[in-house]
Amino acid sequence: MSKNVAVFVDVANIFYAAKAAGADIDYVTLLKAAVAGRDFVRAYAYTGLDPENENQRNFHSFLARHGYKVVSKDIRKYGTARSRRISTSSSSST
């Protein structure tokens, strides 16, 4: 009997949990560990994206090169430059 596996990563959640724990996440090793001994189906990485942030765009490219299908939404910035709250935009079409 085959053991299929799909991996779904909430990038922001994992990033901030690791940061709070003083750890770094190796997304390549994470994926390899999750699929070890199983038949890999697919991997999704869900994340927000600030189109003006080149580091984020590079990180998304890195994830894509290493087997993840990146699912992202542009973030919206609220408030003034001094006090800015960032959240992901949520639009759905029905």
Contacts in CASP RR format, 6 or more apart in sequence:
PFRMAT RR
TARGET T0000
AUTHOR 0000-0000-0000
METHOD contacts of the structure
MODEL  1
MSKNVAVFVDVANIFYAAKAAGADIDYVTLLKAAVAGRDFVRAYAYTGLD
PENENQRNFHSFLARHGYKVVSKDIRKYGTARSRRISTSSSSST
2 39 0 8 1.000
3 37 0 8 1.000
3 38 0 8 1.000
3 39 0 8 1.000
4 38 0 8 1.000
4 39 0 8 1.000
4 41 0 8 1.000
5 34 0 8 1.000
5 35 0 8 1.000
5 38 0 8 1.000
5 39 0 8 1.000
5 40 0 8 1.000
5 41 0 8 1.000
6 41 0 8 1.000
6 42 0 8 1.000
6 43 0 8 1.000
6 44 0 8 1.000
7 30 0 8 1.000
7 31 0 8 1.000
7 34 0 8 1.000
7 35 0 8 1.000
7 42 0 8 1.000
7 43 0 8 1.000
7 44 0 8 1.000
8 43 0 8 1.000
8 44 0 8 1.000
8 46 0 8 1.000
9 27 0 8 1.000
9 30 0 8 1.000
9 43 0 8 1.000
9 44 0 8 1.000
9 45 0 8 1.000
9 46 0 8 1.000
9 68 0 8 1.000
10 46 0 8 1.000
11 45 0 8 1.000
11 46 0 8 1.000
11 47 0 8 1.000
11 48 0 8 1.000
11 63 0 8 1.000
12 47 0 8 1.000
12 48 0 8 1.000
14 25 0 8 1.000
15 25 0 8 1.000
18 24 0 8 1.000
18 25 0 8 1.000
27 45 0 8 1.000
27 62 0 8 1.000
27 63 0 8 1.000
27 66 0 8 1.000
27 68 0 8 1.000
28 66 0 8 1.000
31 43 0 8 1.000
31 66 0 8 1.000
31 67 0 8 1.000
31 68 0 8 1.000
34 43 0 8 1.000
35 43 0 8 1.000
42 69 0 8 1.000
43 67 0 8 1.000
43 68 0 8 1.000
43 69 0 8 1.000
44 68 0 8 1.000
44 69 0 8 1.000
44 70 0 8 1.000
44 71 0 8 1.000
45 60 0 8 1.000
45 63 0 8 1.000
45 68 0 8 1.000
45 69 0 8 1.000
45 70 0 8 1.000
45 71 0 8 1.000
46 71 0 8 1.000
46 72 0 8 1.000
47 56 0 8 1.000
47 60 0 8 1.000
47 70 0 8 1.000
47 71 0 8 1.000
47 72 0 8 1.000
48 56 0 8 1.000
48 72 0 8 1.000
48 73 0 8 1.000
48 74 0 8 1.000
48 75 0 8 1.000
48 88 0 8 1.000
49 56 0 8 1.000
49 57 0 8 1.000
49 60 0 8 1.000
49 72 0 8 1.000
49 73 0 8 1.000
49 74 0 8 1.000
49 75 0 8 1.000
50 56 0 8 1.000
50 74 0 8 1.000
50 75 0 8 1.000
50 77 0 8 1.000
50 86 0 8 1.000
51 57 0 8 1.000
51 74 0 8 1.000
60 70 0 8 1.000
60 72 0 8 1.000
63 70 0 8 1.000
64 70 0 8 1.000
73 88 0 8 1.000
73 89 0 8 1.000
73 90 0 8 1.000
74 88 0 8 1.000
74 89 0 8 1.000
75 86 0 8 1.000
75 87 0 8 1.000
75 88 0 8 1.000
75 89 0 8 1.000
76 86 0 8 1.000
76 87 0 8 1.000
76 88 0 8 1.000
76 89 0 8 1.000
77 84 0 8 1.000
77 85 0 8 1.000
77 86 0 8 1.000
78 84 0 8 1.000
78 85 0 8 1.000
78 86 0 8 1.000
78 87 0 8 1.000
79 85 0 8 1.000
END
